[in-house]
């Protein structure tokens, strides 16, 4: 038999029980907030038709989609000419399916297929893995979970307000206090292109300036030149990309610059309304300081389906990319034959959130505790005595286990310590004779004789 050396695909990870309990802590925190805001759970298949995914993420995004080869002899009907025409022509002939790239496009596909049975506005949250053929690095994986919340069937800017509120609540519930919600608007980016006299090159502008914080202004300008922007166009927009100050400071300058751009005016109007509604919800809070908002004209988000407000969230104390992002996509379902169905949503990246909480040491100590109490096991008699008591504790929803083998007390205590089990119930001959059990606190070593009902009361508290 050939022995295979065990290894993982780059960009993927195993999750041990110690890691999973922490991940579940994050997921439960997010899920509670989503449901608090009226969102319902949804799941879609891991595999989608390739035609469903392509053309939704821009040119660079499409290249990162994990394609799945057709079953059987997929090269049987492929000619030499097919190979000569290149990958763009060849790929659809040998691959009809792909792994999910995100959760938004499958959600749009679901809405298009089920629109006759859905009640609009339709609010859903979805927590599932996605796959991207990206270069693995710290905080970036090829397989990772997203936690999406979307509303479809309304153009109300109250939805954007809810997104800001949910982001704030989730991060604060996780103990994260120093973060920034960057916000921009796709129509403001169109206005920026109008100012540059290149209104037909909005997509090129977005792709380039989306890389600003990674490659710097000089390389962004070089890429824009390669994409056909003239030097005088770049000179017009460069000062705008460097704008500083509050929303009101930046807004005044943009209103002057966008006097001939209807798209730019619309973007400013929408953001102004969002901030106004947010201020009404809690009048005494400051947009930048309390809601952690930063209007960032350089925020572009490369996904081509966004049409309105766009968001991105960064944790300021750690050198990890964005932990959340999203925006409005009023035309997404049109590609599935359902026009004029507005939508807006955002997503948390649980893997990056995990790394943030780990680096900042924000996980509560009890996240590693799965079992609350363990019964010792000295012999068959003690085992039979303990089993009904184990059942009684479990019936009270107390996480309980019994050590599976007869062993010395030191070994059993060592097991409880490693597992971080906070309490151990010791059952020996004296305990069985008097029906008073030894209840040991593993953190401080204190122990006392108690009845099973008294122990239940302590554990339930």
Order of alpha helices (4+ residues) and beta strands (2+ residues): alpha-beta-beta-alpha-alpha-beta-alpha-alpha-beta-alpha-beta-beta-alpha-beta-alpha-alpha-alpha-alpha-alpha-alpha-beta-beta-beta-beta-alpha-beta-alpha-beta-alpha-beta-alpha-beta-beta-alpha
